[in-house]
Amino acid sequence: MQRRTLASALLCALALSACTTVGPAQKQQPTARQPADEADRDIAAVAPTAPPAPPAPLAEQRSLERIVVTGAKRSKRAVADGGAPAYAPAAALAMPAPPPYWQPSNTEKYADHEDNPVHRASEQPVSTFSIDVDTGSYSNVRRMLRQGVRPPADAVRAEEMINYFSYGHPAPASRQTPFRVTTELSPAPWNGKRQLLMVGIKGYDVPKATLPPANLVFLIDTSGSMESPDKLPLLKQAFTQLARELRAQDKVSIVVYAGSAGLVLPPTPGDRQGEILAALDRLQAGGSTNGGDGIRLAYATARQGFVAGGVNRVILATDGDFNVGTVDQGALETLVADQRKSGIALTTLGFGEGNYNDAMAEKLADVGDGNHAYIDTPREARKVLVEQMGATLLTIAKDVKIQIEFNPAQVAEYRLIGYENRVLRREDFANDKVDAGDIGAGHEVTALYEITPAGSGAEQLPPLRYGTEAGPATGAKAGELAELRLRYKRPGEQTSQLIATPILRSALRAQPSPTLRFAAAVAAYADALRGGTHLANWNWGDIAREARGALGEDRTQQRAEFVQLVEQARALTDGDAPKVGMVAE
């Protein structure tokens, strides 16, 4: 039966026609080389026969032939050695191999968003938003620029660009308050008549050795589209790095999904790395993408291994859409939002290109009380899954919201840079039922406001015919530019706590610190990639020059790499005049 199936798949690919093989699903039987242990018994899910692959263009004939022939040889070798065929996702162990994956065109998806508008402080003095520690936009845009592709504007989220970098914000003096809030105010580099206000948040750090036990579920997309080197092979490298950091008190499980979902590795102590790495090594791509069932099984597995007082998290790694089972994004968001109430968070990791669904991955992380990153290189995998994992795993403050009330006597206009999908209504700030972002141990959060001082002559909004100008402030508040308020909940608590501090006009620095200079360069880079509508006369050369002048110590060379990306972005546009133009969709 197996030989007939492989031969049939080979003939179908060579004829460039669609082909499916229908037969009863059967459970994978144990062999001498593959004992029927608990993990194997759990991988008994049955999936419907994969849909036929569309005929491939003639130019792809050789590639398709090579995929089928290679897969046939690999399976024949495994059977000849007395073992099972090479691992395929869950149901594929019990079914004939699906036809080769065929990706017809670029179907990448990004959520539409407009830049935050300029607000007149006399009309709308209060700005409220949820913090965000995602960084996926930066590395995804980096991937496109390195390929010579002009990133679509909606792929660029300024707050994720800015927060990709560490700015050395001061840490709290003790754990009594889980983080410290600082501000800096200086002239805006692209318009000296305006000002930049930087808000920095730094969470207290926790040594890795003192982190509570972790219960992690790796939820891995093993559908056919994951076959390319920048997807499943890179994903396996990434999770291997994380697995090697686990301790004996930690537990890890592996759930995969393609046509259906399956448990590859039940909750396993972190010091049994041989079993964990062997399970990762067996993963192969094939089939459709039933992410909904995968999410359900992953949460069920996380509940099975739940650690009270510890870290409980599902880490979803995927390249694209869910196209079988629950495919509606709204339904998936509801599913994840319901599960977070059980104390299990969701982190999403994006991989690959062509069908990457950034919009879904970023949103699921938001509603799952987690974070989103995009892995484009082994180095990025180490940064996200090893160097920053402590901050990712241990949440020290939940539902963190920032609110700034500007003094109309001092501020004519303001604009929040980025955070468009994190903006909250004014009344949401004190409403503890409204979800917001979380901060992990050692996390930094950075936000920038562009401010137009009253009477500066740099206003962007025309005067109102019937409006009334703000009168001069008097008394103790006359020297206040704004008041910064921050609300947060400690883990396990339902009532938020408030931190409030004034931002004084006298805090204005004549020259920005290197920290603010670099953050401003990154913000300008994001704006230029989206069209450069807020940069006045600034151009790509100005952005590169500002970044070079603020590299600092740069031990990781991330800032030097950023300067290279600025130059690559410049080369993809018309000289020093950034314009919107999309190659990917």
C-alpha positions as CSV (number, residue, x, y, z in Angstrom):
1,M,0.0,0.0,0.0
2,Q,2.8,2.4,0.9
3,R,4.8,1.7,-2.2
4,R,1.7,2.2,-4.4
5,T,1.0,5.5,-2.7
6,L,4.6,6.8,-3.2
7,A,4.6,5.7,-6.8
8,S,1.3,7.3,-7.4
9,A,2.4,10.6,-5.9
10,L,5.5,10.5,-8.1
11,L,3.6,9.8,-11.3
12,C,1.1,12.6,-10.5
13,A,3.8,15.2,-9.9
14,L,5.6,14.2,-13.1
15,A,2.4,14.5,-15.1
16,L,1.8,17.9,-13.5
17,S,-1.7,17.0,-12.5
18,A,-3.6,16.9,-9.2
19,C,-3.7,13.6,-7.4
20,T,-5.1,12.3,-4.1
21,T,-5.0,8.8,-2.6
22,V,-8.1,7.7,-0.6
23,G,-7.9,4.9,1.8
24,P,-8.8,4.1,5.4
25,A,-6.7,5.8,8.1
26,Q,-4.7,3.4,10.2
27,K,-2.8,3.9,13.4
28,Q,1.0,3.9,13.1
29,Q,2.2,0.5,14.5
30,P,5.3,0.4,16.8
31,T,8.5,-1.1,15.5
32,A,11.8,-2.1,17.1
33,R,13.1,1.4,16.3
34,Q,10.0,3.2,17.4
35,P,8.5,1.9,20.7
36,A,4.8,2.4,21.3
37,D,5.3,4.8,24.1
38,E,2.8,7.4,25.5
39,A,3.7,10.0,22.9
40,D,3.0,7.6,20.0
41,R,-0.3,6.5,21.5
42,D,-1.4,10.1,21.6
43,I,-0.6,10.7,17.9
44,A,-3.6,8.9,16.6
45,A,-5.5,11.8,15.2
46,V,-7.1,11.3,11.8
47,A,-7.2,13.9,9.1
48,P,-9.3,14.1,6.0
49,T,-7.4,13.4,2.7
50,A,-5.4,16.5,1.7
51,P,-7.0,18.5,-1.1
52,P,-5.4,18.1,-4.5
53,A,-2.5,20.5,-5.3
54,P,-3.1,22.9,-8.3
55,P,-1.1,22.1,-11.4
56,A,2.3,23.6,-11.2
57,P,3.7,26.0,-13.9
58,L,6.2,24.4,-16.2
59,A,9.0,26.4,-14.6
60,E,8.3,24.6,-11.3
61,Q,8.3,21.1,-12.8
62,R,11.8,20.1,-11.8
63,S,11.3,21.5,-8.3
64,L,8.1,19.4,-7.8
65,E,9.7,16.3,-9.2
66,R,12.6,16.7,-6.8
67,I,10.3,17.1,-3.8
68,V,8.4,14.0,-4.5
69,V,11.5,11.9,-5.4
70,T,13.3,13.0,-2.3
71,G,10.4,12.2,-0.1
72,A,10.0,8.8,-1.6
73,K,13.6,7.9,-1.1
74,R,13.6,9.1,2.5
75,S,10.5,7.0,3.4
76,K,11.9,3.9,1.5
77,R,15.2,4.2,3.4
78,A,13.4,4.4,6.7
79,V,11.2,1.3,6.0
80,A,14.2,-0.6,4.7
81,D,16.0,0.1,8.0
82,G,13.1,-1.5,9.9
83,G,11.7,1.8,11.2
84,A,8.7,3.9,10.5
85,P,8.6,6.3,7.6
86,A,10.0,9.7,8.4
87,Y,7.9,11.7,10.8
88,A,4.9,13.6,9.4
89,P,2.5,15.7,11.3
90,A,0.0,13.8,13.5
91,A,-2.5,12.4,11.1
92,A,0.0,12.0,8.3
93,L,1.6,9.2,10.3
94,A,-1.6,7.2,9.6
95,M,-2.2,8.3,6.0
96,P,-0.5,8.4,2.6
97,A,1.8,11.3,2.1
98,P,0.0,14.5,0.8
99,P,0.9,15.9,-2.6
100,P,3.7,18.5,-2.7
101,Y,2.8,21.9,-1.4
102,W,2.2,24.5,-4.0
103,Q,2.3,28.3,-3.1
104,P,0.6,30.2,-6.0
105,S,1.4,33.7,-5.1
106,N,2.3,36.2,-2.3
107,T,-0.6,36.1,0.1
108,E,1.0,37.8,3.1
109,K,-1.6,39.7,5.3
110,Y,-1.1,42.8,7.4
111,A,-3.7,44.7,9.3
112,D,-4.6,48.1,7.9
113,H,-3.7,51.0,10.2
114,E,-3.5,54.8,9.8
115,D,-0.9,56.9,11.6
116,N,-2.1,58.5,14.8
117,P,-3.5,62.0,14.1
118,V,-2.3,65.3,15.4
119,H,-4.5,66.4,18.3
120,R,-5.1,69.9,19.6
121,A,-4.5,69.9,23.3
122,S,-7.3,72.4,24.0
123,E,-9.8,70.0,22.4
124,Q,-8.5,66.6,23.4
125,P,-5.9,67.0,26.2
126,V,-5.8,63.3,27.2
127,S,-4.0,60.5,25.3
128,T,-4.5,56.8,26.5
129,F,-2.9,53.6,25.2
130,S,-1.8,50.1,26.2
131,I,1.9,49.3,26.4
132,D,3.3,46.9,23.8
133,V,6.5,44.8,23.8
134,D,6.1,43.1,20.4
135,T,9.0,43.3,18.0
136,G,7.8,41.2,15.1
137,S,7.5,44.2,12.7
138,Y,11.1,45.1,12.9
139,S,12.6,41.7,12.0
140,N,9.9,41.1,9.3
141,V,10.7,44.4,7.6
142,R,14.4,43.5,7.9
143,R,13.8,40.3,6.1
144,M,12.1,42.1,3.2
145,L,14.7,44.8,2.9
146,R,17.5,42.2,2.8
147,Q,15.6,40.6,-0.1
148,G,15.4,43.9,-2.0
149,V,11.6,44.2,-1.4
150,R,9.9,47.4,-0.5
151,P,7.9,46.6,2.7
152,P,4.2,47.3,2.5
153,A,3.3,50.3,4.7
154,D,1.0,48.3,6.9
155,A,3.9,45.9,7.8
156,V,5.6,48.8,9.5
157,R,4.5,49.4,13.1
158,A,6.5,52.2,14.7
159,E,6.2,51.1,18.3
160,E,7.6,47.6,17.4
161,M,10.5,49.2,15.5
162,I,11.3,51.4,18.5
163,N,10.9,48.7,21.1
164,Y,13.2,46.3,19.2
165,F,16.1,48.1,20.8
166,S,17.2,48.5,24.4
167,Y,17.7,52.1,25.6
168,G,19.0,51.5,29.1
169,H,16.1,52.9,31.0
170,P,16.7,53.0,34.8
171,A,15.5,50.0,36.7
172,P,13.4,50.2,39.9
173,A,15.3,50.4,43.1
174,S,13.3,47.5,44.7
175,R,10.6,45.0,43.9
176,Q,8.0,47.0,45.9
177,T,7.1,48.7,42.6
178,P,7.5,46.3,39.7
179,F,8.9,48.9,37.3
180,R,10.2,52.4,37.0
181,V,8.9,55.2,34.7
182,T,11.2,57.9,33.4
183,T,10.8,60.7,30.8
184,E,13.0,62.9,28.6
185,L,12.1,66.0,26.7
186,S,14.2,67.7,23.9
187,P,13.8,69.4,20.5
188,A,12.6,67.1,17.7
189,P,15.5,66.5,15.3
190,W,13.4,67.0,12.2
191,N,11.8,70.3,13.4
192,G,13.5,72.3,16.2
193,K,10.3,74.2,16.9
194,R,8.7,71.0,18.1
195,Q,9.7,68.6,20.9
196,L,10.0,64.9,21.5
197,L,8.8,63.4,24.7
198,M,10.2,59.9,25.5
199,V,8.5,57.8,28.1
200,G,10.6,54.8,29.3
201,I,9.4,51.9,31.5
202,K,11.8,49.3,32.9
203,G,10.7,46.2,34.8
204,Y,12.8,44.7,37.6
205,D,14.9,41.8,36.4
206,V,15.0,38.3,37.8
207,P,18.0,36.0,37.6
208,K,17.3,33.0,35.4
209,A,18.1,30.6,38.3
210,T,15.3,32.1,40.4
211,L,12.6,32.0,37.7
212,P,9.6,29.9,38.8
213,P,9.0,26.5,37.1
214,A,7.8,26.8,33.5
215,N,5.2,24.7,31.7
216,L,5.7,25.3,28.0
217,V,3.8,23.9,25.1
218,F,5.4,24.3,21.7
219,L,2.5,24.5,19.2
220,I,4.2,24.0,15.8
221,D,2.7,24.4,12.3
222,T,3.9,21.4,10.3
223,S,1.7,22.0,7.2
224,G,3.1,21.6,3.7
225,S,3.9,25.3,3.4
226,M,6.4,25.0,6.2
227,E,8.9,22.9,4.2
228,S,11.2,25.7,3.0
229,P,14.5,26.3,4.9
230,D,13.4,29.6,6.5
231,K,10.3,27.9,8.0
232,L,10.3,24.5,9.7
233,P,14.1,23.9,9.6
234,L,14.7,27.3,11.1
235,L,11.9,26.8,13.6
236,K,13.5,23.5,14.7
237,Q,16.8,25.3,15.3
238,A,15.0,28.0,17.3
239,F,13.2,25.6,19.6
240,T,16.4,23.5,20.0
241,Q,18.1,26.6,21.4
242,L,15.3,27.2,23.9
243,A,15.1,23.5,24.8
244,R,18.8,23.5,25.8
245,E,18.0,26.3,28.3
246,L,15.3,24.4,30.2
247,R,15.9,23.2,33.8
248,A,14.8,20.0,35.5
249,Q,11.8,21.8,37.2
250,D,10.5,23.0,33.8
251,K,8.2,21.0,31.6
252,V,7.8,21.1,27.8
253,S,5.3,19.5,25.5
254,I,5.1,19.5,21.7
255,V,1.8,19.7,19.8
256,V,1.8,19.9,16.0
257,Y,-1.0,20.7,13.5
258,A,-1.5,20.2,9.8
259,G,-4.7,18.5,8.5
260,S,-5.4,17.8,12.2
261,A,-3.7,18.2,15.5
262,G,-1.5,15.7,17.4
263,L,0.5,15.4,20.5
264,V,4.2,14.6,19.7
265,L,5.6,15.0,23.2
266,P,3.6,14.9,26.4
267,P,4.7,17.1,29.3
268,T,8.4,16.2,29.8
269,P,10.9,17.5,32.3
270,G,13.3,20.0,30.9
271,D,16.4,18.0,31.8
272,R,15.3,15.1,29.5
273,Q,16.7,17.0,26.6
274,G,17.5,13.9,24.5
275,E,13.8,13.1,24.3
276,I,12.8,16.7,23.6
277,L,15.4,17.2,20.9
278,A,14.6,13.9,19.3
279,A,10.9,14.9,19.1
280,L,11.8,18.2,17.4
281,D,14.2,16.4,15.0
282,R,11.4,14.1,13.8
283,L,9.1,16.9,12.6
284,Q,8.4,17.1,8.9
285,A,6.1,19.3,6.9
286,G,3.0,18.1,4.9
287,G,-0.7,18.7,4.7
288,S,-3.1,21.6,5.2
289,T,-3.3,23.9,8.2
290,N,-5.8,23.2,11.0
291,G,-4.6,25.7,13.5
292,G,-7.9,25.9,15.4
293,D,-7.6,22.3,16.5
294,G,-3.9,22.8,17.3
295,I,-4.7,25.7,19.6
296,R,-7.4,23.7,21.4
297,L,-5.1,20.7,21.9
298,A,-2.2,23.0,23.0
299,Y,-4.3,24.6,25.7
300,A,-5.6,21.2,26.9
301,T,-2.0,20.0,27.1
302,A,-1.0,23.1,29.0
303,R,-3.8,22.5,31.5
304,Q,-2.6,19.0,31.9
305,G,0.8,20.1,32.9
306,F,-0.3,23.3,34.7
307,V,2.1,24.6,37.3
308,A,0.4,26.6,40.1
309,G,2.4,29.7,40.8
310,G,4.7,29.0,37.8
311,V,4.9,30.1,34.2
312,N,2.3,28.5,31.9
313,R,2.5,29.4,28.2
314,V,1.7,28.2,24.7
315,I,4.3,29.2,22.1
316,L,2.7,29.1,18.6
317,A,5.1,29.0,15.7
318,T,3.6,29.3,12.2
319,D,4.1,30.8,8.7
320,G,0.6,31.6,7.7
321,D,-3.1,31.1,7.6
322,F,-5.3,28.4,9.1
323,N,-7.2,26.9,6.2
324,V,-8.9,23.9,7.8
325,G,-11.3,23.7,10.7
326,T,-11.7,27.1,12.6
327,V,-10.4,29.6,10.1
328,D,-12.3,32.8,11.1
329,Q,-9.8,35.1,12.8
330,G,-12.6,36.5,15.1
331,A,-13.4,33.0,16.3
332,L,-9.8,32.2,16.9
333,E,-9.4,35.4,18.9
334,T,-12.4,34.5,21.0
335,L,-10.9,31.1,21.7
336,V,-7.6,32.5,22.8
337,A,-9.2,35.2,24.9
338,D,-11.3,32.7,26.7
339,Q,-8.2,30.5,27.4
340,R,-6.1,33.3,28.9
341,K,-8.5,33.4,31.9
342,S,-7.1,30.1,32.9
343,G,-3.7,31.6,33.5
344,I,-2.1,30.3,30.3
345,A,-0.5,32.9,28.0
346,L,0.1,32.7,24.3
347,T,3.3,33.8,22.5
348,T,3.3,33.8,18.7
349,L,6.4,33.4,16.5
350,G,6.2,34.1,12.7
351,F,8.4,32.3,10.2
352,G,9.0,32.5,6.4
353,E,7.5,34.4,3.6
354,G,4.9,34.3,0.9
355,N,1.8,33.4,3.0
356,Y,2.8,34.9,6.4
357,N,-0.3,36.2,8.2
358,D,1.2,38.9,10.4
359,A,-2.2,40.3,11.2
360,M,-3.4,37.1,12.8
361,A,-0.2,36.3,14.6
362,E,0.1,39.8,16.1
363,K,-3.6,39.9,17.2
364,L,-3.6,36.4,18.8
365,A,-0.6,37.4,20.9
366,D,-2.4,40.5,22.0
367,V,-5.6,38.8,23.1
368,G,-3.6,35.9,24.6
369,D,-1.7,38.1,27.1
370,G,1.5,37.3,25.2
371,N,3.9,38.8,22.8
372,H,4.7,38.4,19.1
373,A,8.1,38.1,17.4
374,Y,9.2,37.2,13.9
375,I,12.2,34.9,13.4
376,D,14.2,35.5,10.3
377,T,17.6,34.2,11.3
378,P,19.2,31.9,13.9
379,R,20.6,35.0,15.6
380,E,17.1,36.4,16.0
381,A,15.9,33.0,17.4
382,R,18.6,33.2,20.1
383,K,17.7,36.8,20.9
384,V,14.0,36.0,21.3
385,L,14.0,32.5,22.8
386,V,17.2,32.6,24.9
387,E,18.4,36.1,25.7
388,Q,14.9,37.6,26.2
389,M,13.1,34.5,27.4
390,G,13.1,35.5,31.1
391,A,11.3,38.7,30.2
392,T,8.9,36.8,28.0
393,L,8.1,34.1,30.5
394,L,7.7,35.8,33.9
395,T,5.0,38.5,33.9
396,I,5.6,41.1,36.7
397,A,2.8,43.5,35.8
398,K,-0.5,43.0,33.9
399,D,-2.9,45.3,32.0
400,V,-0.4,48.2,31.9
401,K,-1.9,51.4,30.6
402,I,-0.4,54.8,30.0
403,Q,-2.4,58.1,30.1
404,I,-0.9,61.5,29.5
405,E,-2.9,64.7,30.1
406,F,-1.3,67.7,28.3
407,N,-1.6,71.2,29.6
408,P,-3.2,73.3,26.8
409,A,-1.4,76.4,28.2
410,Q,1.9,74.8,27.4
411,V,1.1,72.4,24.6
412,A,-0.7,73.4,21.4
413,E,-0.6,70.0,19.7
414,Y,0.7,66.5,20.2
415,R,1.0,63.2,18.3
416,L,1.6,59.7,19.7
417,I,4.1,57.9,17.4
418,G,2.9,54.4,16.8
419,Y,0.7,52.3,19.1
420,E,-2.2,52.7,16.7
421,N,-3.7,49.3,17.5
422,R,-3.2,50.0,21.2
423,V,-5.0,53.3,21.6
424,L,-7.7,53.1,24.4
425,R,-10.7,55.3,25.1
426,R,-10.2,57.8,27.9
427,E,-12.7,55.9,30.2
428,D,-10.8,52.6,29.6
429,F,-7.9,53.8,31.7
430,A,-9.6,53.3,35.0
431,N,-11.7,50.4,33.9
432,D,-10.0,47.3,35.3
433,K,-12.1,45.1,33.0
434,V,-10.4,46.4,29.9
435,D,-7.4,44.2,28.9
436,A,-4.0,45.8,28.2
437,G,-0.4,44.9,27.7
438,D,1.8,43.0,30.1
439,I,5.4,43.6,31.2
440,G,7.8,40.8,31.9
441,A,10.9,40.7,34.1
442,G,13.5,43.0,32.8
443,H,11.3,44.3,29.9
444,E,11.7,47.8,28.6
445,V,8.9,49.8,27.0
446,T,9.5,53.0,25.1
447,A,7.0,55.5,23.7
448,L,7.5,58.8,21.9
449,Y,5.2,61.8,21.6
450,E,5.8,64.7,19.2
451,I,4.8,67.9,20.9
452,T,4.1,71.4,19.5
453,P,4.7,74.0,22.3
454,A,2.1,76.7,22.6
455,G,3.2,79.9,20.8
456,S,5.9,78.1,18.8
457,G,4.4,78.9,15.4
458,A,4.9,75.2,14.4
459,E,1.3,74.2,14.7
460,Q,0.0,71.8,12.1
461,L,-3.7,72.3,12.6
462,P,-5.4,75.5,11.3
463,P,-7.0,77.7,13.9
464,L,-10.7,77.2,14.6
465,R,-13.1,80.0,13.5
466,Y,-15.2,79.6,16.7
467,G,-12.7,77.9,19.0
468,T,-11.4,79.4,22.1
469,E,-7.7,79.5,22.9
470,A,-6.5,78.0,26.2
471,G,-5.9,80.6,28.8
472,P,-2.6,80.8,30.7
473,A,-2.1,78.3,33.5
474,T,-1.7,79.7,36.9
475,G,-0.5,78.5,40.3
476,A,1.4,75.4,41.0
477,K,0.5,73.8,37.6
478,A,1.8,76.7,35.5
479,G,5.1,75.0,35.0
480,E,3.7,71.6,34.1
481,L,3.8,70.4,30.5
482,A,1.7,67.3,31.2
483,E,0.8,64.7,33.8
484,L,1.8,61.1,33.2
485,R,-0.4,58.4,34.7
486,L,0.2,54.7,34.7
487,R,-2.1,51.9,35.8
488,Y,-1.1,48.3,36.3
489,K,-2.1,45.1,38.1
490,R,0.2,42.7,40.0
491,P,-0.1,39.1,38.7
492,G,-3.1,37.4,40.3
493,E,-4.7,40.7,41.4
494,Q,-7.9,42.2,39.9
495,T,-7.6,45.8,41.1
496,S,-5.1,48.2,39.4
497,Q,-2.7,50.5,41.1
498,L,-2.0,54.1,39.9
499,I,1.3,55.9,39.5
500,A,1.1,59.6,38.6
501,T,3.9,62.1,38.0
502,P,4.0,65.6,36.4
503,I,6.3,66.4,33.5
504,L,7.7,69.8,34.0
505,R,8.4,72.4,31.3
506,S,11.8,72.9,32.9
507,A,12.8,69.3,32.1
508,L,13.4,70.4,28.5
509,R,17.0,69.6,27.5
510,A,18.7,71.7,24.9
511,Q,20.3,68.6,23.3
512,P,18.8,65.1,23.3
513,S,20.7,62.3,24.9
514,P,22.1,59.6,22.6
515,T,19.3,57.3,23.8
516,L,16.6,59.7,22.5
517,R,18.6,60.5,19.4
518,F,18.6,56.8,18.4
519,A,15.0,56.3,19.3
520,A,14.1,59.3,17.2
521,A,16.1,57.9,14.3
522,V,14.2,54.6,14.5
523,A,10.9,56.4,14.7
524,A,11.9,58.4,11.6
525,Y,12.9,55.2,9.8
526,A,9.4,53.8,10.4
527,D,7.8,56.9,9.2
528,A,9.9,57.1,6.1
529,L,9.0,53.5,5.3
530,R,5.3,54.4,5.6
531,G,5.7,57.5,3.4
532,G,7.6,60.1,5.4
533,T,4.6,62.4,6.0
534,H,5.8,63.5,9.4
535,L,9.4,64.2,8.8
536,A,9.4,67.8,7.5
537,N,12.5,68.2,5.4
538,W,14.3,65.2,6.8
539,N,15.5,62.4,4.4
540,W,17.2,59.0,4.5
541,G,20.6,60.6,4.8
542,D,19.5,62.5,7.9
543,I,18.1,59.4,9.5
544,A,21.3,57.5,8.9
545,R,23.4,60.3,10.2
546,E,21.4,60.6,13.4
547,A,21.6,56.9,14.0
548,R,25.4,56.8,13.4
549,G,25.8,59.6,15.9
550,A,24.0,57.6,18.6
551,L,25.4,54.1,18.2
552,G,26.8,54.1,21.8
553,E,28.6,51.0,23.0
554,D,26.5,48.7,20.7
555,R,28.0,45.4,21.9
556,T,25.4,43.3,20.0
557,Q,25.9,45.3,16.8
558,Q,22.2,45.7,16.4
559,R,22.4,49.5,16.0
560,A,25.1,49.2,13.4
561,E,22.9,46.7,11.6
562,F,20.1,49.3,11.8
563,V,22.2,51.8,9.9
564,Q,22.7,49.2,7.2
565,L,18.9,48.7,6.9
566,V,18.4,52.5,6.6
567,E,20.8,52.4,3.6
568,Q,19.0,49.4,2.1
569,A,15.7,51.2,2.5
570,R,17.2,54.3,0.9
571,A,18.3,52.2,-2.1
572,L,14.8,50.9,-2.6
573,T,13.3,54.4,-2.8
574,D,14.0,57.5,-5.0
575,G,17.1,58.9,-3.4
576,D,16.3,61.1,-0.4
577,A,12.5,61.3,-1.1
578,P,10.9,58.4,0.7
579,K,7.7,57.3,-1.0
580,V,5.1,54.6,-0.4
581,G,5.4,51.7,-2.7
582,M,4.5,48.1,-2.1
583,V,5.9,45.0,-3.6
584,A,4.6,42.4,-1.1
585,E,0.9,42.3,-0.5
